[in-house]
Amino acid sequence: MRHLPLVVASLLSTLPAAAAPLVFDCPRVIDIAQTTHTSDRSWEQVTDSELPPATLTTVTVYTEHPSDGGNLVPNQTERHDETEVTLWRLPPDSAPYWMACVYRQSRILLAKPIPLQARQCRLTTTLPGQQAGDVVFFVCE
């Protein structure tokens, strides 16, 4: 991980001068209150306090609001010494693309629209074995 700041600085230095990169900072951990809708009233819902909170797994890009589906397939993935960089190119569209933070042990996504002027987004993660594939950052430009 000692070279990670250099990799991040290197990636950010490749951004065009006119484009202001927008870094989306997903919460690393979220608490979730679950409920169920069972028609059989003989079951009692009990919360398992031993389950860990939901942790950030990855970030993904959608062609429309995530509730409507439409996962956008990445255009490119590159492996470096300690990181993996996934790139999505965003062709111009009248509707915004969306990004979503994806969490382990959760069906909840945290989503935001990507500004219309953005032409690409990059997800940088650590490689498995470095820190379990942690998200380093997600930036759109």
Secondary structure, DSSP 8 states (H G I E B T S, - for coil): -TTHHHHHHHHHHTS-TT---EEE---SEE--------S-TT------TTS--EEEEEEEEESS-GGG--B---SEEEE-SSEEEEEEE----SS--EEEEEETT-S-EEEEE--TT--EEEEEEE-TTTSTT-EEEEEE-
